[in-house]
Amino acid sequence: MKKALRVALNSLITVTLIGISAILAVTPVFAAKDDALAIYFQAEQLEYRLLKGKDILVWDVNAWIGEDYNKIAFKSEGEKLVGGKVEAVETQFLYRRLISKFFDLEAGFRRDFRPNPKRSFAVLGIQGLAPYWFEVNGSAFLSNKGDLSARFEAGYDLLLTQKLILEPSAEVNVAFSNDAARGVGRGLSDIDLGLRLRYEITRKFAPYIGLNWERKFGKTASFARDEGESVSSFSILTGVRFWF
């Protein structure tokens, strides 16, 4: 068992290092970089969701330190039952490199502390601004159990006024193998759709209200039903978004 775990961890480290090496090999050909070191933190979502039968606290935060071309990044997202236990915690540590005026490649390590059993992943992804100013993020994950999965996220800011902004968002998760221990089935796993209306008191601080809908599909939905869990949920939410 220990040998298998050691082999899996070594494989994760190897895949991560290969990803970082591939990113380092990419040489941008556009304007000269700014070498000034900067530190950034953003709480993209810090919210209270009202669901049928339970309320939850949700966070989605990210931070980085670096300059124009190279950054070390941290991401964390999760859910906690109000007055109850933490249901989900995901963290990522990434090396990020600018490859065009609008896109970064990133590679690194992801650790899921909840739900059990815990999992570790090598990460390779891309993020940036697509045409028409859509914010997009696509990532591939290889777990310490050898399971491959992918995630795609997109969002868009629609300015209703200079301070009032409507933000639709979507997240899609796909698995290429079954991980029954975690209730994840091969194929389209789940979709998360959100709509948030925020008011920017300042550019750095904005309270918001919104709606969120989540749905499990295929084998993932079957696993949920077997555990007596719902395969879909709808919530009304309120929260705050800020950065510095």
N, C-alpha and C positions, 0 to 999 in steps of 0.2 A: 504493500500500500504506500509506504513511504517512498519507495523507488519510483512508483508510478506518479506520485505527486511531484517528486523532484524532476522527473522527465517532463511532465506537463509544464511546470514553472520554467524550466530551461527553454522549452519550446516557445512559451509566451515571451520570454526575454529576447530570444533570437528573432522572433517575428517583429517585435517592437523595435529592436535595433536595426533590422533591415528596413523597416518603414522610415525611421529617422534618417538612415543613410541615404535612402532614395530621395527624401525631401531635401537633404543637404546638397545632393547632386544637381538639383534644379537651380539654374542660374537665371534670375530675372534679367531682362534686357531693357527695362524702361528706366525712368529718371533716377538720379542718384538718391540714395537713402538719407534719412535723418538719423544720426547715431545717438540722439538724445534718449536717455533711459527714462521710461515712464512706468507708472503703476496705475492700474485701473481696476475698479470693482463695480459690479452691477447686480442688483437684485431685480432680475427680469420679472419674476413672479414671487410675491410674498402675500399669500392670500388665504382667506377663510371661505370654504365651500360648504354650502348647505345642500345636503343630499337627503334622499328619502331614507329614514332610519338611522342616519349618522351624519355628523359634521366632521370635516377634516381640515387640517392646516396643511398648506402646500407651499413648498419653496423651490425656486429654480434660480440659482445664483452662479455667477462666473467671475473670474478675476484673472489678470495677467500682469506680468512684469517683462519689460523688454523694450525694443525699439522697432523701427518700421519693418525690417525684414525678419527679425527673430524674436520670438516670445516664448516664455514658459507660462502655460495656462492651467487654471484649475476650474473645474465645474462640479457643482453638486446640485442634486435635485432629490426630492423625497416627499413623503406624506406621513402625517401623524393624526391619529384619531383624537378629537377633542376630548380631553379627560381620559385618554386611553394610551395604547402603545403606538410606537413608531411602526408603520406598515411597510415603508419602502425607503431605502437610502442608496443612492448611486453617487459615486465620486469618480472624477477623471483627472489625471495629471498628464499634460500634453506638451509636446514641443510643437510650435507653430511657425511656419515659414511663409512669407509673402511670395506668391508666384506670379501675380499679375496685379494690376491696379485695383482689382476688386475681389480677389480670391486668395485664401490661405490654404495650404496643405497642413495637416496636423497628424501626429502619430504619438502614441503613448500608452498609458495603462489605465484601465477602469476596474474599479472594485465595487461590487454590490454587497452591502452589509445586511440588507433586508430586501426581499423576504428570504428566509432560509430555504435550502442551504445557500451559504454564501458562494459567490463566484468571482473569479478574476478574469480579465479580458485584455488582449492586445487590441489596440485601436488604430485605425487608419481612416482619415476622413478629409473632407474639404468643406469650407464654409466661405460665405461672402455675399455679395450683392449680384443677383441675376438681373437680366434686362427688365426694365420697368420698375426697378428698385425693390424687388422681392428679396427679402433676407432668406437665404437657404443654407441648410446644413445637412450633409450626408455623411454617414459613418458606417464602417464595417467593423464587426467585433468577432474575435476568435477567443472562445473561453478556454479555461484550463481543462475542460472536459472534451475539447475538440469540437465544440458546437459553433457554427458560423451563423451570424445574424447581421441584419442591417437596419438602419434607421434613417428616415428622411424627414426633415422639418422645414417648414416654410411659414413666413409671416409677412404682412404688409401693413404699412402705416397709411391710413387714409385721413388726410387733414380735412376736418369739417370746418374748423376755424384755426386761428394761429395757436390756440391752446387746447382745443378739443380734438382728440384723435381717436379714430375707430381702428382697432387692430384685429383682423381675422387671422387665425393661425391654424396649422394642421401638423400632426405628427403621425407617421406611419411606421410600424415595426413589422419586419419580416424575418422569419427563422428558416434556416435551411436544414434543420434536423429537430427531432423531438428532445425536449428536456423535461421529462414528466415530473421530476422531483420539484421543479419550479413552476409547473403548470403551463409550460410553453410548448406549443405544437408547431410542426413544420408547416410552412406556408405563411399566408398573411395572418399575423398574430393579433394585432389590434390597431385601432385608429383613434386618435384624440383630436377633436375639433373644438376650437375656442373662439369666442368673440368678446373683446374687451374694449370698453369705452373709458378713456382716461382723460383727466384734466391736468395739464402741466402747469402747476403753480409756479414752478421754475422749470428750466430744461432738465434739471437734475432730480426733480421730485414730482411725482404724479400719482395721486390716488385714482382708483378705477373701480368700475363695476363690470359685471359680465356674465356670460353663460358658458358652460362647458359640457361637452358630450363625449363619452368614451364607449367603445364597443369592441368586444373580443370576437374573433372569427375562427372558423374551422376547428382544428384539433385543440387550439387554445380555449375556445369556447366550450368544447366538450369536457376538457379538464376542469374548467370552472363549474360546470353543471354537476359533475361528479362530486365536487366538494361542497355542493349546495350553495354556490356563489352565483351572483347575478352576472350576466354576460354584457350588460350595458348599464350605464348610469348617466343621469342628467343632473347638473348642479347649477345653482345660482351662486355667484361669488362676489366678493369685494376684497380689495387689496391695495397694495401700494407698490410702486415701481420707482427705484432711485438708483443713481450711480454717482461715483466720485473718482 
